[in-house]
Amino acid sequence: MKKPGKNELIGFYTKMVRIRAVEERLMDVFSKGEIPGFLHVSIGQEATPIAICSHLRESDYLGITHRGHGHALAKGMDLKLFMAELFGRKNGVCRGRTGSLHLAYHKLGILGASGIIGAGIPVATGAAFAAKYKKTGQVVVCTFGEGATGEGTFHESLNIASLWNLPIVFVCENNGWAELTPQAVHMPVEGVVERVAAYKMAGSAVPNEFFKIFEEAGKAIDAARAGKGPSLLEVKSSRWHGHFAGDAQKYRPQEDIEMARKDDCILKFEKQLLKDRLLTPKKIAKIREDIFEEIEAAVNFARQSPFPDESELMDGLYA
């Protein structure tokens, strides 16, 4: 695995800042009623999608969840088309049909999110089987939260992935809260990685730090591509906001929220780049300014895009 150079590291940092800024803007327009449906953000967890997708090829598959904005953008989804999709507009990547909760884009191998916990895990496993059967050399990365590991789909998928030696990396972003339930209430083990021993699968757990996620993800993806089978990577991250935008989090102690916000993967990465003199405060300000302009252009594009016509309602349906 090749170590990233200066320009790559600055690029990774920029993409992480971009994801957070996008989701902060989404929360703003959502609160004003401009985005239909629900909105789930991954603010505080931006290191994972960038660290993972930096190792993926365009042809590789990526399974995401209802909290998958960052992953879609990290895989290369165009921001204007992304924004139009969340606004429910015809110019979106799925013509405004998926919105936030079911975001998908087959051109980039983004398999699609689901509001059903754990539902995407067997879909990603199926994609891994197809890749192996067709000998395409593709790798699948399947992301989910720790709450999904209590579902039968998780255990069934890991079992068959191990039996068939499939090219898939299961990535659990363990932010400590399965919707409104703390991990200690629904999980008898301290970490998800402890569960993979039952399937004779390699597993590792890392903190919410870019370089550590990058290194372990690179090893796992390289191994899957080389035919060495599946593995699981658990990222111990922290959820800054509630389960959904607008969640008051009355079930959560205030000190837990404060501790989560101290676990800032972007700030940790930024400090390291400043220490190594790869970034300067002036450069950081310019990066943020450019991102702000890009996001505003995307929001305006979405606002000006037309809504789908009623005549298209039955288009693309399989019956």
Secondary structure, DSSP 8 states (H G I E B T S, - for coil): -----HHHHHHHHHHHHHHHHHHHHHHHHHHTT-S-S-----TT-THHHHHHHTT--TTSEEE--TT-HHHHHHHT--HHHHHHHHTT-TTSTTTTSSTTTT--BGGGTB----SSTTTHHHHHHHHHHHHHHHT----EEEEEEGGGGGSHHHHHHHHHHHHTT-SEEEEEEE-SEETTEEHHHH-SSS-GGGGGGGGT-EEEEEES-HHHHHHHHHHHHHHHHTT---EEEEEE----S-SSTT---TTS-HHHHHHHHH--HHHHHHHHHHHTTS--HHHHHHHHHHHHHHHHHHHHHHHHS----GGGTTTT---
